[in-house]
Amino acid sequence: MNILLIYPQFPKSFWSFEKTLELANFKAQLPPLGMVTVAAILPQTWNYRLVDRNLRDVTEAEWAWADLVLISAMIVQRPDFIAQIQAAKARGKLVAVGGPYPTALPDEATGADFLILDEGEITLPLFVEAIGRGETSGIFRANGEKPAVTTTPIPRYDLLDLDAYAEMSVQFSRGCPFQCEFCDIIVLYGRKPRTKDPEQLLAELQYLYDLGWRRSIFMVDDNFIGNKRNVKRLLTALKPWMEAHNHPFSFATEASVDLAQDKELMQLMVDCNFGSVFLGIETPDDSSLTLTQKYQNTRSPLADSVQTIIKAGLRVMAGFIIGFDGEQSGAGQRIVDFVEQTTIPTAMFGILQALPDTALWHRLAKEGRLLDRHYDSNQTSLMNFIPTRPMEDIVAEYLHAFWTLYDPLVMLNRTYRHFLILGAGRRQHYRGRTKSAGTPGLNWTILRAMGILCWRQGVVRKTRLRFWLHLISLLRQYPEVVLNYLVVCAQAEHFIDFRQTVRQQITEQLAVAQSQLQETTTPMPAPQTA
């Protein structure tokens, strides 16, 4: 059987990095790990072709070749997900869909013949059995069962165009032990983190190594340290493997902020060439953190935790949200002040969304506050519920904060201050290695990108003086982090452009929302918090 795997397009977002990818001649930031994992779980006697629509279109020859089309998507990929179902059905193809979006909202997968929901280790074999019986439609669910990911085979990385991606994707665990009200990860994957065996993960890395991969790997776990004991087991096994292979990869991942409380874990990460970590900070307001049940962020001062992680040698990225219930005026500026205080160069900032089946979703539905508007996790979408303070105020603060955070000079200065702290931390914790975590190797493409970057930020823009002063300062003090510093500076090329998109789209949506919510813009009483 010929299986055509299609991964829908992402809209322009904080993480799409179009302008940055153009500099380095890449087409997308990350590959579709879920799709190549699905291809590994399905029968290996079947034939597979993968089309990532973020790289190119499906050809007519590929449509003609396929016996069955399999499409997976997240909610943010909704428009192209639906378009690809329609394109496949227009050509008379059987269509199977899966992934987080169909799992959360199966009724929206209009036109699909098969719905393969929940986690594929359980539901894909049910689908294969149905195909074997000659069935042409069906819905397959796990009914609450969570698979042990120790059974997950090595993803079919050979199906990818490796040269097209800036980073590679690898997964060690699923699930998160916390209970943040707005988070859909615990809905999809549960609150008990399930991990692969260290040997299993090393086999995946060896496969990538054998395929010739030598760049950054993003550990896509939503909370890499959710099971600290097993993470330490992995890192203890990974360290000698990395040393034996001359540190071929750098790693990045996502983690909860309580990482700062575990010095041993941070040192193990640095020893294994982890260069950066994304933290879900959300807000510096303790009252909002408590209301949304993000208690892990209230146990220690957030600013101190961020500084501890940077000083350990890990570059910090972070996520922030505006629009929590009971939020006081000035929340946007407080986020800007926190980002500046902690020197976080890459601060993802969005308006709160109630995602399907989350605790927030159910609470707002019970309160009659959900709006008939598509939910999203992009930074260009208004909230999909009635907030407890005027939406116009939230939007005004959001746009001002986003614009301020990614002012070219503001971001450049913040990035420089971050790398001064990071450089000192790397020198202390890197234990004599000369190769810096997260540093790309020099080649013609990188040299060309650096040339363009130096022209734009060192000549054309208002950053010109500071760009050269900061670069010379880092070259003198911490030359080992300079290439990584320039990579982060290059990210500004995307954010400077993207903030224009954010302002335009949010302003347009607010104009529509105001006409729909004239009778509900009066602030509601803030809920009581413990």
C-alpha positions as CSV (number, residue, x, y, z in Angstrom):
1,M,0.0,0.0,0.0
2,N,1.2,3.5,-0.9
3,I,0.8,6.0,1.9
4,L,1.2,9.7,1.3
5,L,1.9,11.6,4.5
6,I,1.0,15.3,4.4
7,Y,1.9,17.9,7.0
8,P,-0.2,21.1,6.6
9,Q,1.3,24.6,6.5
10,F,1.7,26.7,9.6
11,P,0.6,30.3,9.5
12,K,3.2,33.0,10.2
13,S,3.9,33.0,13.9
14,F,6.4,33.8,16.6
15,W,8.1,30.5,15.9
16,S,8.0,30.4,12.1
17,F,11.3,32.5,11.9
18,E,10.8,33.2,8.1
19,K,13.3,36.1,8.0
20,T,15.8,34.3,10.1
21,L,15.5,31.1,8.0
22,E,16.0,33.1,4.8
23,L,19.4,34.2,6.1
24,A,20.6,30.7,6.6
25,N,18.9,29.2,3.5
26,F,16.6,26.9,5.5
27,K,12.9,26.4,4.6
28,A,11.5,25.5,8.0
29,Q,12.5,25.5,11.6
30,L,11.5,21.9,12.6
31,P,10.4,18.8,10.8
32,P,7.1,16.9,11.5
33,L,8.3,14.4,14.1
34,G,4.8,13.0,14.6
35,M,4.5,12.1,10.9
36,V,7.8,10.2,10.8
37,T,6.9,8.5,14.0
38,V,3.6,7.4,12.5
39,A,5.5,6.0,9.5
40,A,7.6,4.0,11.9
41,I,4.6,2.5,13.7
42,L,2.7,1.6,10.6
43,P,3.6,-1.6,8.7
44,Q,7.1,-1.4,7.2
45,T,5.9,-3.4,4.2
46,W,3.9,-0.3,3.1
47,N,5.5,2.4,1.0
48,Y,5.7,6.0,2.3
49,R,6.3,9.4,0.9
50,L,6.2,12.5,3.1
51,V,5.3,16.0,1.9
52,D,5.8,18.8,4.4
53,R,3.7,21.6,3.0
54,N,5.9,24.1,4.8
55,L,8.6,23.1,2.3
56,R,6.6,22.5,-0.9
57,D,3.3,21.5,-2.5
58,V,2.1,18.0,-3.2
59,T,2.7,17.1,-6.9
60,E,0.1,15.5,-9.1
61,A,2.4,12.5,-9.4
62,E,2.3,12.0,-5.7
63,W,-1.5,12.3,-5.5
64,A,-1.7,9.7,-8.3
65,W,0.7,7.4,-6.5
66,A,-1.1,7.3,-3.2
67,D,-3.6,4.6,-2.2
68,L,-4.3,6.4,1.1
69,V,-3.5,10.0,2.3
70,L,-2.7,10.5,6.0
71,I,-2.8,14.0,7.4
72,S,-1.8,15.2,10.9
73,A,-2.1,18.6,12.4
74,M,-2.2,20.9,15.4
75,I,-5.0,23.4,15.8
76,V,-3.0,26.3,14.5
77,Q,-2.7,24.4,11.1
78,R,-6.5,24.2,10.7
79,P,-6.9,26.1,7.4
80,D,-4.4,24.0,5.4
81,F,-5.5,20.8,7.2
82,I,-9.0,21.2,5.9
83,A,-7.7,22.3,2.5
84,Q,-5.6,19.1,2.2
85,I,-8.5,16.9,3.1
86,Q,-10.6,18.5,0.4
87,A,-7.7,18.2,-2.1
88,A,-7.4,14.5,-1.4
89,K,-11.1,13.8,-1.6
90,A,-11.3,15.7,-4.9
91,R,-8.9,13.2,-6.3
92,G,-10.9,10.2,-5.0
93,K,-8.4,9.3,-2.2
94,L,-9.1,7.6,1.1
95,V,-8.1,10.0,3.8
96,A,-7.0,9.3,7.4
97,V,-6.4,12.1,9.9
98,G,-4.8,12.3,13.3
99,G,-2.8,14.5,15.7
100,P,-3.7,17.0,18.4
101,Y,-6.3,18.9,16.3
102,P,-8.5,16.0,15.2
103,T,-8.1,14.4,18.7
104,A,-9.4,17.6,20.4
105,L,-12.1,18.4,17.8
106,P,-12.9,15.3,15.8
107,D,-16.1,16.9,14.4
108,E,-14.0,19.5,12.5
109,A,-12.3,16.8,10.4
110,T,-15.0,17.1,7.8
111,G,-14.5,14.8,4.8
112,A,-11.9,12.4,6.4
113,D,-12.7,8.7,6.1
114,F,-10.7,7.6,9.1
115,L,-10.1,9.4,12.4
116,I,-7.0,8.0,14.2
117,L,-7.2,9.8,17.5
118,D,-5.2,10.0,20.7
119,E,-1.7,8.4,20.7
120,G,-0.8,6.4,17.7
121,E,0.9,3.5,19.5
122,I,-2.6,2.4,20.5
123,T,-4.8,3.6,17.7
124,L,-2.7,3.0,14.6
125,P,-2.7,-0.8,15.0
126,L,-6.5,-0.6,15.2
127,F,-6.5,1.3,12.0
128,V,-4.2,-1.2,10.3
129,E,-6.5,-4.0,11.4
130,A,-9.5,-2.2,9.9
131,I,-7.6,-1.7,6.6
132,G,-6.8,-5.4,6.6
133,R,-10.5,-6.2,6.9
134,G,-11.2,-4.0,3.8
135,E,-13.0,-1.2,5.8
136,T,-13.2,2.2,4.2
137,S,-14.0,4.3,7.3
138,G,-13.7,4.3,11.0
139,I,-12.9,6.1,14.2
140,F,-10.2,4.8,16.5
141,R,-9.8,6.1,20.1
142,A,-7.6,4.9,23.0
143,N,-10.5,5.5,25.5
144,G,-8.2,7.0,28.1
145,E,-5.4,4.5,27.8
146,K,-1.8,6.0,27.6
147,P,0.9,3.9,25.9
148,A,4.3,3.3,27.3
149,V,6.6,5.2,24.9
150,T,9.2,2.5,25.5
151,T,7.4,0.7,22.7
152,T,7.7,3.6,20.2
153,P,10.0,2.7,17.3
154,I,12.8,4.9,15.9
155,P,11.1,7.6,13.7
156,R,11.5,7.3,10.0
157,Y,13.9,10.3,9.7
158,D,15.0,9.0,6.3
159,L,11.7,10.3,4.9
160,L,12.8,13.9,5.7
161,D,14.6,16.4,3.5
162,L,17.2,17.0,6.3
163,D,18.9,19.9,4.5
164,A,15.6,21.9,4.6
165,Y,15.4,22.2,8.4
166,A,17.2,24.4,10.8
167,E,16.8,22.0,13.7
168,M,15.8,18.3,14.2
169,S,13.1,17.1,16.5
170,V,13.4,14.3,19.0
171,Q,11.1,13.3,21.8
172,F,12.0,11.7,25.2
173,S,8.8,12.1,27.2
174,R,5.1,12.8,27.0
175,G,2.9,14.3,29.7
176,C,3.5,16.9,32.5
177,P,3.0,16.6,36.3
178,F,1.5,20.0,36.7
179,Q,-2.1,21.2,36.3
180,C,-2.0,24.7,34.6
181,E,-5.6,25.5,33.9
182,F,-5.0,26.7,30.3
183,C,-2.8,23.9,29.2
184,D,-4.0,21.2,26.8
185,I,-0.8,19.0,27.1
186,I,-2.2,17.4,30.3
187,V,-5.5,16.8,28.4
188,L,-3.8,15.2,25.5
189,Y,-1.0,13.3,27.2
190,G,-1.8,13.1,30.9
191,R,-0.1,14.3,34.1
192,K,2.1,11.3,34.5
193,P,5.3,11.9,32.4
194,R,6.1,8.7,30.4
195,T,9.7,8.5,29.2
196,K,11.7,6.4,26.7
197,D,14.6,4.3,27.9
198,P,18.0,6.0,27.6
199,E,19.2,3.3,25.2
200,Q,16.1,3.9,23.0
201,L,16.8,7.6,22.8
202,L,20.5,7.0,22.0
203,A,19.5,4.7,19.2
204,E,17.4,7.6,17.7
205,L,20.4,9.9,18.0
206,Q,22.7,7.3,16.4
207,Y,20.3,7.0,13.5
208,L,20.3,10.7,12.9
209,Y,24.1,10.7,13.2
210,D,24.3,7.9,10.6
211,L,22.1,10.0,8.3
212,G,24.6,12.8,8.5
213,W,22.8,15.2,10.9
214,R,25.3,17.5,12.7
215,R,23.2,20.5,13.8
216,S,20.9,21.4,16.6
217,I,18.3,19.1,18.0
218,F,15.1,20.3,19.7
219,M,13.9,17.9,22.4
220,V,10.2,18.6,21.9
221,D,9.0,17.4,25.3
222,D,6.6,19.9,26.7
223,N,8.3,19.5,30.0
224,F,11.7,17.8,29.6
225,I,12.2,17.6,33.3
226,G,8.7,16.3,34.2
227,N,10.3,13.0,35.4
228,K,13.7,14.2,36.8
229,R,14.9,10.8,37.8
230,N,14.5,9.4,34.3
231,V,15.9,12.6,32.7
232,K,19.1,12.2,34.8
233,R,19.3,8.6,33.7
234,L,19.1,9.7,30.1
235,L,21.7,12.5,30.5
236,T,24.1,10.2,32.4
237,A,24.0,7.8,29.4
238,L,24.0,10.6,26.8
239,K,27.2,12.3,28.1
240,P,29.6,9.5,27.2
241,W,27.8,9.0,23.9
242,M,28.3,12.7,23.0
243,E,31.9,12.6,24.0
244,A,32.6,9.5,22.0
245,H,31.0,11.2,18.9
246,N,32.8,14.5,19.4
247,H,29.7,16.4,20.5
248,P,27.9,16.3,17.1
249,F,24.7,17.9,18.3
250,S,23.6,20.8,20.4
251,F,20.3,20.5,22.2
252,A,17.4,22.8,23.2
253,T,14.2,21.9,25.1
254,E,11.3,23.1,27.2
255,A,11.2,22.8,31.0
256,S,9.4,24.1,34.0
257,V,11.1,26.8,36.0
258,D,11.8,24.6,38.9
259,L,14.8,23.5,36.9
260,A,16.6,26.3,38.7
261,Q,16.3,24.3,42.0
262,D,18.3,21.3,40.7
263,K,22.0,22.2,40.1
264,E,22.9,18.6,39.3
265,L,20.4,18.5,36.5
266,M,21.5,21.8,35.0
267,Q,25.1,20.7,35.0
268,L,24.2,17.4,33.4
269,M,22.3,19.3,30.7
270,V,25.3,21.6,30.0
271,D,27.6,18.6,30.0
272,C,25.5,17.0,27.3
273,N,25.6,20.2,25.1
274,F,22.2,21.6,25.9
275,G,22.5,25.2,24.9
276,S,19.0,26.7,25.6
277,V,15.8,26.0,27.5
278,F,12.3,27.4,27.0
279,L,10.5,28.3,30.2
280,G,6.7,28.8,30.6
281,I,6.8,31.8,32.8
282,E,3.4,33.2,31.6
283,T,3.3,36.3,34.0
284,P,5.2,37.8,36.9
285,D,1.9,38.4,38.7
286,D,1.6,35.9,41.5
287,S,-2.2,36.3,41.7
288,S,-2.6,35.3,38.1
289,L,-0.3,32.3,38.5
290,T,-2.2,31.1,41.5
291,L,-5.6,31.6,39.7
292,T,-4.4,29.5,36.7
293,Q,-2.9,26.9,39.1
294,K,0.6,27.4,37.9
295,Y,1.9,26.9,41.4
296,Q,5.3,25.7,40.4
297,N,6.1,29.3,39.3
298,T,5.2,30.7,42.8
299,R,7.5,28.7,44.9
300,S,10.7,30.7,44.3
301,P,11.2,34.3,43.0
302,L,10.8,34.0,39.2
303,A,13.6,36.5,38.4
304,D,16.0,34.7,40.6
305,S,15.2,31.3,39.0
306,V,15.8,32.7,35.5
307,Q,19.1,34.2,36.5
308,T,20.2,30.9,38.2
309,I,19.5,29.0,34.9
310,I,21.4,31.5,32.8
311,K,24.4,31.4,35.2
312,A,24.4,27.6,34.9
313,G,25.2,28.0,31.2
314,L,21.8,27.7,29.6
315,R,20.3,30.4,27.4
316,V,16.7,31.1,28.5
317,M,13.8,31.6,26.2
318,A,10.4,32.1,27.8
319,G,6.6,32.3,27.1
320,F,4.3,35.0,28.5
321,I,0.5,35.5,28.4
322,I,-1.8,38.4,29.0
323,G,-5.5,38.2,29.7
324,F,-5.8,36.1,32.9
325,D,-9.0,36.6,35.0
326,G,-8.6,39.2,37.7
327,E,-5.5,40.6,36.0
328,Q,-4.8,44.2,37.0
329,S,-4.1,47.1,34.7
330,G,-0.5,47.3,33.5
331,A,0.1,43.6,33.0
332,G,1.7,44.1,29.6
333,Q,4.3,46.6,31.0
334,R,5.0,44.3,34.0
335,I,5.9,41.6,31.5
336,V,8.2,44.0,29.6
337,D,9.9,45.0,32.9
338,F,10.4,41.4,33.9
339,V,11.9,40.5,30.5
340,E,14.2,43.4,30.7
341,Q,15.2,42.7,34.3
342,T,16.0,39.0,33.5
343,T,17.6,39.8,30.1
344,I,15.5,37.1,28.3
345,P,16.3,37.7,24.6
346,T,13.5,35.6,23.1
347,A,10.2,36.2,24.9
348,M,7.2,34.6,23.2
349,F,4.1,36.7,24.1
350,G,0.5,36.0,23.4
351,I,-3.1,36.7,24.4
352,L,-4.7,33.9,26.5
353,Q,-6.7,31.3,24.6
354,A,-9.1,28.8,26.1
355,L,-8.1,25.6,24.3
356,P,-10.6,22.7,23.8
357,D,-11.3,20.5,26.8
358,T,-8.9,22.3,29.1
359,A,-9.9,23.2,32.7
360,L,-10.1,26.8,31.5
361,W,-12.3,25.9,28.6
362,H,-14.8,24.0,30.9
363,R,-14.8,26.8,33.6
364,L,-15.5,29.5,31.0
365,A,-18.2,27.4,29.3
366,K,-19.9,26.9,32.7
367,E,-19.7,30.7,33.3
368,G,-21.2,31.4,29.8
369,R,-18.1,33.3,28.7
370,L,-16.8,31.3,25.7
371,L,-17.2,33.2,22.4
372,D,-18.2,31.7,19.1
373,R,-14.8,32.4,17.7
374,H,-12.1,30.0,16.6
375,Y,-9.5,29.4,19.3
376,D,-5.8,29.5,18.4
377,S,-2.4,29.4,19.9
378,N,-0.9,31.9,17.6
379,Q,0.2,35.4,18.6
380,T,-2.1,37.1,16.1
381,S,-5.4,36.0,17.7
382,L,-7.7,37.6,20.2
383,M,-8.9,35.7,23.2
384,N,-11.9,33.5,22.5
385,F,-13.7,34.3,25.7
386,I,-15.1,37.4,27.6
387,P,-12.3,38.7,29.8
388,T,-12.7,40.2,33.3
389,R,-11.4,43.6,32.1
390,P,-12.1,45.5,28.9
391,M,-10.7,43.7,25.9
392,E,-9.5,47.0,24.4
393,D,-7.3,47.6,27.4
394,I,-5.8,44.1,27.1
395,V,-5.1,44.6,23.4
396,A,-3.6,48.0,23.9
397,E,-1.2,46.6,26.5
398,Y,-0.4,43.6,24.4
399,L,0.4,45.6,21.3
400,H,2.5,48.1,23.1
401,A,4.4,45.4,25.0
402,F,5.1,43.3,21.9
403,W,6.2,46.4,20.0
404,T,8.5,47.4,22.8
405,L,10.0,43.9,23.4
406,Y,11.1,43.7,19.8
407,D,12.3,47.2,19.1
408,P,15.6,46.5,17.3
409,L,17.7,48.4,19.8
410,V,15.9,47.1,22.9
411,M,16.3,43.5,21.8
412,L,19.9,44.0,20.9
413,N,20.8,45.5,24.2
414,R,18.9,42.8,26.1
415,T,20.6,40.0,24.1
416,Y,24.0,41.5,24.8
417,R,23.3,41.7,28.6
418,H,22.0,38.1,28.5
419,F,25.2,36.8,26.8
420,L,27.4,38.6,29.3
421,I,25.8,36.5,32.1
422,L,25.7,33.4,29.9
423,G,29.3,33.7,28.8
424,A,30.4,33.8,32.5
425,G,28.2,30.9,33.3
426,R,29.4,28.8,30.3
427,R,33.0,29.4,31.3
428,Q,32.4,28.3,34.8
429,H,30.2,25.2,34.0
430,Y,31.4,24.0,30.7
431,R,34.3,22.1,32.1
432,G,37.0,22.9,29.6
433,R,35.3,22.0,26.4
434,T,36.1,24.4,23.6
435,K,33.0,23.9,21.5
436,S,30.2,26.1,22.8
437,A,26.7,24.6,23.3
438,G,24.3,25.6,20.6
439,T,27.0,27.0,18.3
440,P,26.6,26.3,14.6
441,G,29.6,25.3,12.5
442,L,31.0,27.8,10.1
443,N,30.3,27.3,6.4
444,W,29.6,29.5,3.4
445,T,25.9,29.8,4.2
446,I,26.6,30.8,7.8
447,L,29.2,33.3,6.7
448,R,26.8,34.8,4.1
449,A,24.1,35.1,6.8
450,M,26.5,36.8,9.2
451,G,27.4,39.3,6.5
452,I,23.8,40.2,5.8
453,L,23.2,40.5,9.6
454,C,26.1,42.8,10.1
455,W,25.0,45.0,7.2
456,R,21.4,45.3,8.5
457,Q,22.1,45.7,12.2
458,G,25.6,47.1,12.0
459,V,25.1,49.6,9.2
460,V,21.4,50.2,8.1
461,R,19.5,50.3,11.4
462,K,19.6,52.5,14.5
463,T,21.4,49.6,16.1
464,R,24.6,50.3,14.1
465,L,26.8,51.7,16.9
466,R,25.6,49.3,19.7
467,F,25.9,46.3,17.4
468,W,29.6,46.8,16.9
469,L,30.3,47.8,20.5
470,H,28.5,44.8,21.8
471,L,30.1,42.4,19.3
472,I,33.7,43.7,20.1
473,S,33.0,43.5,23.8
474,L,31.9,39.8,23.6
475,L,34.8,38.9,21.3
476,R,37.1,40.3,24.0
477,Q,35.4,38.7,27.0
478,Y,33.6,35.6,25.9
479,P,34.6,34.7,22.3
480,E,33.2,31.2,22.8
481,V,29.6,32.5,22.8
482,V,29.9,35.0,19.9
483,L,28.5,32.7,17.2
484,N,25.5,31.8,19.3
485,Y,25.0,35.5,20.2
486,L,24.8,36.3,16.4
487,V,22.3,33.5,15.9
488,V,20.0,35.2,18.5
489,C,20.6,38.6,16.9
490,A,19.5,37.0,13.6
491,Q,16.2,36.0,15.2
492,A,15.5,39.7,15.6
493,E,15.1,39.9,11.8
494,H,12.0,37.7,12.2
495,F,10.6,39.5,15.2
496,I,11.0,43.0,13.8
497,D,9.0,42.0,10.8
498,F,6.5,39.9,12.8
499,R,5.5,42.6,15.2
500,Q,4.0,44.5,12.2
501,T,1.9,41.4,11.5
502,V,0.8,41.2,15.1
503,R,-0.3,44.8,15.3
504,Q,-2.2,44.7,12.0
505,Q,-4.1,41.4,12.6
506,I,-4.9,42.0,16.2
507,T,-6.2,45.6,15.4
508,E,-8.4,44.2,12.7
509,Q,-9.8,41.5,14.9
510,L,-10.5,43.9,17.7
511,A,-12.6,46.1,15.4
512,V,-14.7,43.1,14.5
513,A,-15.0,42.0,18.2
514,Q,-16.0,45.4,19.4
515,S,-19.1,45.3,17.2
516,Q,-20.0,41.9,18.5
517,L,-19.4,42.5,22.2
518,Q,-20.8,46.0,22.7
519,E,-23.0,44.7,25.5
520,T,-20.3,42.6,27.3
521,T,-17.3,45.0,27.4
522,T,-18.1,46.1,30.9
523,P,-15.5,44.5,33.3
524,M,-16.9,41.5,35.1
525,P,-16.1,41.1,38.8
526,A,-12.8,39.5,39.4
527,P,-13.0,35.9,40.8
528,Q,-11.9,35.4,44.3
529,T,-8.6,33.7,44.8
530,A,-7.3,31.7,47.7
